[in-house]
Amino acid sequence: MGDQKKEETESSPLLSSGSSMDIELQGCGATPFCNPNSFVHRYFIVLVLICFLSFGSYFCYDNPAALQDTMINDLDINESKFMAFYSFYSWPNVVLCMFGGYLIDRVFGVRLGAIIFSIFVTCGQVLFAFGSLLDSYAVMCLGRFVFGIGGESLAVAQNTYAVKWFQGKALNMVFGLQLSFSRVGSTVNMNVMQPIYDYIDQSTHGYKCLGIALFVGAFMCIFSLILGIILAVLDKRADNILKRKNVASEEMIKFRDILTFPFPFWLISVICVAYYVAVFPFIGLGLVFFEMKFGLSPTSANAVNSLVYIVSAVASPVFGFLIDRSGKNVFWVLIGILVTLACHMLLAFTFLNPYIAMIIMGLSYSVLASALWPMVALIIPAHQLGTAYGIMQAIQNLGLAVISLTAGIVVDKNGYLILEVFFMAWLCLALIAGVLLYLWDASNGGKLNLSAKIRHLEDAKLAAESEKALQ
Ligand SMILES: C[C@H](NC(=O)[C@@H](N)CCCCN)C(=O)O
């Protein structure tokens, strides 16, 4: 094998080569772009396609947030009915999250699964937009429900692709980039939807204008769907050339496994739901809050409201890299919660420029997300991770479904100051769960808060002991 081909083959953890690959590649002259084992093909083509898989989903998830006051006025709804758009996204995922991995690994496969869930996302957004054109609140809620069926499971398919193509040390970086690209989708939405609405408003007005604007989100979903189809073609081609086997990233749901999950897993799930209900619903209601309290224009209010995502798009991979090297995940989770709580206090009780609090919240949100999700893999065996993450996301979506509705009611009845106190209460619950996790981990010799260096030494020691026991 030539040096270049040898190097290219070794660059991929999914090793395979030989005459079959040579034959398959002859058609495109075996250039690095065509070679599924080459660094160029994997990182400049496949990784980009994987990262854009959820772009449309994250762009549309916060369409309501980007057009909050416009949507409330054009549809003649209150904050409670407005926040129901978020709640209807989460309700199907209270159950579906637990089966997303199973459907992908054992029913559809990752290629067809990603396409099917992308179609759900696209159809949901089209229904949402069409409902606005008809001035039908019920159709819009149905659209968000269908959108939700696809949204979370599409993220599972994205992770399955990442595991299949980037198994090994690059995986954390790939997950960080996935999240970063998704945040870009959220950021673009927050800053383009109002200008698009204003442009359409020059000729069409009210709920019809809103419906046409929401179809822009549908085109973003179609963009992701087309990339998902291209990715499926390349993945199938790579399977044929490399003779790859299906890499199951999510274990089939086994409810009896849940009975074996340790107490720290449930504390991590409480932290997840108690923290995220103070982020997504807050951003969902943030536009009017910044307009009313700080006197910002819709465009400026959207810009401030998107800062959490803009900062997170850059900071998530960086903090993921740093926390991988530092370890001490529980410490970083506590820092993320405390700083986010402080940001909500600044926004609630002061008139300090909101850009400051939102930029800091973007950093703390990135720290929390980078430290929290990987902890599950430290306490749950690999063959039960799919079940564990499914339970964790189901609990998160149950919380988001209920709290999104509650937050809207709180705003309607009590205003934004009480809403901020409501979010701070949830962050205090997350803090209590975080302290309990720290105490439990410290008193039971856990490794959730060990430094990365000590954790790796402990893992090596356990591996050596296991090997010795097998001999
Ligand atoms: C990684 C984490 N993702 C979630 O919490 C998802 N359940 C929410 C997805 C919303 C848009 N599809 C995060 O975004 O921090």
The ligand as a Tripos MOL2 file, in Angstrom:
@<TRIPOS>MOLECULE
LIG
   15    14     1     0     0
SMALL
NO_CHARGES

@<TRIPOS>ATOM
      1 C1        -27.6020   19.5630   24.2530 C.3       1 LIG1
      2 C2        -28.8180   20.3390   24.6740 C.3       1 LIG1
      3 N1        -29.9700   19.9040   23.8920 N.am      1 LIG1
      4 C3        -31.1730   19.8140   24.4450 C.2       1 LIG1
      5 O1        -31.3420   20.0890   25.6160 O.2       1 LIG1
      6 C4        -32.3190   19.3830   23.5710 C.3       1 LIG1
      7 N2        -33.1880   18.4780   24.2990 N.3       1 LIG1
      8 C5        -33.0740   20.6590   23.1610 C.3       1 LIG1
      9 C6        -33.1860   20.7860   21.6780 C.3       1 LIG1
     10 C7        -33.8710   22.0770   21.2850 C.3       1 LIG1
     11 C8        -33.8330   22.3250   19.7980 C.3       1 LIG1
     12 N3        -34.0370   21.1830   18.9750 N.3       1 LIG1
     13 C9        -28.5780   21.8160   24.4670 C.2       1 LIG1
     14 O2        -29.0980   22.3440   23.4370 O.co2     1 LIG1
     15 O3        -27.9130   22.4180   25.3070 O.co2     1 LIG1
@<TRIPOS>BOND
     1     1     2 1
     2     2     3 1
     3     2    13 1
     4     3     4 1
     5     4     5 2
     6     4     6 1
     7     6     7 1
     8     6     8 1
     9     8     9 1
    10     9    10 1
    11    10    11 1
    12    11    12 1
    13    13    14 2
    14    13    15 1
@<TRIPOS>SUBSTRUCTURE
     1 LIG1         1 GROUP 0 **** ****
